[in-house]
Amino acid sequence: MRLICPVCGKPLEKINKEAICENNHHFDYAKSGYLNLLVSNKKVHGDDAAMVKARSLFLNSGAYGFLRDRIAQLAAGSEVLCDLGCGEGYYTSAFDAPEKYGFDLSKDALKHAAKHDRNTHYTIASIFRLPLPEACADVCVTCFAPLAKEEILRVLKPGGRFIFVTPGPKHLFEMKEVLYEHPYENEVSEPDTGMTLIQREQIEQKFTCKQEELEALFAMTPYAWRTSKEDQARLKEKEQLEITAQFIIHVYRKDTQ
């Protein structure tokens, strides 16, 4: 285990149900298996149980399975892999690496992740302050989460890869056509990662979403808190809807110098 103490930076060792460093700082493992390494007293804003339930219901439909498979292919061959903003572990669990770490701020999400995936070190921690030593990871993945540029550069080994996934222009466009009078395409920009872009691809696939899954999908999008009740009502009238899932995958390499 490569996790380090968030207080003093010393390596942590798992002893029974705790992680302990040489300076005797103790951190508890939850019953489900995740480790809480938050030391701030500030209120943490992670996904709540309702959001985790909605996202799990939708993802278990398999609609985004093609994306998970593709990311797993691109991440293949890594010894140490880190998923930043891993949520409930849907993508993390598919990665084939001897040593995996998943970081998120949501206790509810990591409770679900750790319960269903025992092969990953799931940890409550900010992706902008990762409890990892420098140059320890072969691959970092960020899927639909903010770009933690400095931390990714710090923890990646020289020559290590960073996989960054964002929605494509037409992602969920059919849902927007139902919700809004003037549907719009997603804005796409090239992120500044400080690394060399070695691959960029856009993948898409259509899927049919039934009402329960449709409501769950809507709940896990940013539209859920910026769409009027009247507009939401139109979506609830749909028994099912064929929707485009479109993603842009960037693969970067950290320079060796």
JORA-V777071 format. One record per run of one state. SS is the DSSP state (h for helix, s for strand, l for the rest). FROM is the first residue (numbers start at 1). TO is the last residue. Records with the same first field share a line. If there is no record, write none. Layout:
SS = FROM-TO / FROM-TO
This chain:
l = 1-2 / 5-10 / 12-12 / 16-17 / 21-25 / 30-34 / 37-48 / 60-64 / 76-79 / 85-91 / 95-98 / 105-106 / 117-119 / 125-131 / 133-136 / 144-148 / 168-172 / 180-195 / 220-221 / 226-228 / 237-239 / 254-257
s = 3-4 / 11-11 / 13-15 / 18-20 / 26-29 / 35-36 / 80-84 / 99-104 / 120-124 / 132-132 / 137-143 / 156-167 / 196-210 / 240-253
h = 49-59 / 65-75 / 92-94 / 107-116 / 149-155 / 173-179 / 211-219 / 222-225 / 229-236
